Structure formats: structure tokens, C-alpha cells
Amino acid sequence: MSIRRVVTGVNADGSSVFVSDESVEAVAPTLLAGVEFHQLWGQDEPPVAPQDGTPPGYHNFFPPAGGYRVGTFTLPPDATQSLEGIDVGAALRELEAALPGLLAHNEPENPGMHTTVTIDFEYVVSGRVVLELDDGATVELGPGDTVVQNGTRHAWRNPFDEPATLLVVLIGATPA
């Protein structure tokens, strides 16, 4: 799936202009069958405005303090993925190249559980999903529901029959 992204900016005369109107393709790593990420916008520094609409650069999946990321995350129904026929080393390199730093925050002994130094805003666009915290507490979320993650350890689960898509805004925070 692709998502249309229209970007505005300010030209040399100070007038508002449309800078681009394009499709952003999903990143769908081999190792995470059915999971899709759309990286729509982000930067590693606090934004200034107005801007000319040039896509800001950023390095890692999660933003540093003062940076931000905007995108979507689609989680397929829970299923046991077979690694049969997959070159795991190559798949790990592919994932790191496409979404740098994502795996570094995940706990290998507890798949999906992770902690980041970010404030995250999630909005469920479609489907249903379960948010699990480190003590095992869970909450079911559906279309229109929102979550504010305050740097907490958590995992997303989808025990339902259809994929769930969330709009996510990640804001890099300073460690407490």
C-alpha cells in the first residue's frame, strides 16, 4: 500500500506553494511478515517554520531529543512466522538498512516489547490492537482510539482477524 503525501513550503518570494505530491511506499521487512511502516516525515532537530518543503534528513527510526517522526504502522493478525527458507542474517541486515535502530530497542527474549526515550501519540485508523505494558496489563484499542506513550515499556499485539493500522507521531525526549 502507498500513502499520498502532499507537502507545502514557502518559495523565495515568501509565498505558500505546493512542493510535492507523491506516494510514499510502505517498508515491509522480510523478517516481520505482514508488518508495514510508512515513514512520512521527520527530522532530528526541533523544526523551524516556515520551511521550503525540502524533506528533512534523519538517521534512525526513533528520533533523538528534539526530533520527531510521523508515519503509520500496520500490524497483521498474530501468527507464528516460520523462518524456514529465510536467510535470517540477510533479513536482519535488510531491516536495519530500512529502519535503522528499530531492532536495537526491542527485547530479543520478549518479542515486540520495547522502550524508547520518546513521547508517542498513536491513533488507531483501522482494525483492533492490544497494547501490553511491562506488568502484563493490556488495553484493547479500536478505530478512533488514541494512546499517549510516555517513554514506557510496551508491546503491540494483534490477536484479531484483520490488520490494524495506527498513525504514529514520535517526539524525541530527554532521559529523566
Summary of the structure (lengths in Angstrom):
residues: 176
radius of gyration: 17.3
end to end distance: 37.9
largest distance: 57.8
contacts: 466
relative contact order: 0.19
helix: 8%
strand: 42%
